[in-house]
């Protein structure tokens, strides 16, 4: 379930409500400790056992490789290494065709790699400096946004304090009136119950 922070109502009046007494704080901390003990307690024994994992052969092999601390050899790096073709060792045309294809692949990769290294050597420093400049500009923008957010929070807290100070007396009066009303309701219910008992006793006496 999602909700908007802008429309969330927090029932908290820090500038009106009094600080909790030591006894109230101790009671709250006791409840929190009990809740933590309940959450940290082991699972009940009547729960079904956890099923054993069922991995595919590929995952099982990869887990075994990780457990044995073997390096990952998923790519054949020799394909990108330059190699000499010795036609005297084999006269099979298919073998020579395979070796020639590998040589073309390695030559293409090494040529591109050489070009990239030349570009990096020529323009890498400037690109790195430009990248740092862009990151510094982004950092300054984020710092300005953070300062603006802090100022907005300070303004909201000041407004919150002023509003709560203005209505603090009214809230306390309403709270006292509510307490008095609850007390009168309880007194009325007690008196009503007493009258009901008296009526029942008189009815029993007249019977």
Number of C-alpha atoms within 10 A of each C-alpha: 2 4 7 6 7 6 7 8 7 6 6 8 13 11 14 16 12 8 10 10 9 9 9 11 12 12 12 13 12 12 12 12 12 12 12 11 11 10 10 9 9 8 8 7 7 6 7 7 7 6 6 6 6 8 10 9 9 9 11 12 12 14 13 12 13 12 9 9 9 10 8 9 7 6 7 8 9 10 16 16 15 16 14 9 13 10 12 6 8 11 10 9 10 10 12 16 11 11 17 15 13 19 19 15 16 19 17 14 16 15 12 12 12 12 12 12 13 12 11 14 11 11 11 13 11 12 12 12 11 12 12 12 12 12 12 12 12 12 12 12 12 12 12 12 12 12 12 12 12 12 12 12 12 12 12 12 12 12 12 15 16 13 12 18 15 12 12 17 12 12 15 13 12 12 12 12 12 12 12 12 12 12 12 12 12 12 12 12 12 12 12 12 12 12 12 12 12 12 12 12 12 11 10 9 8 7 6
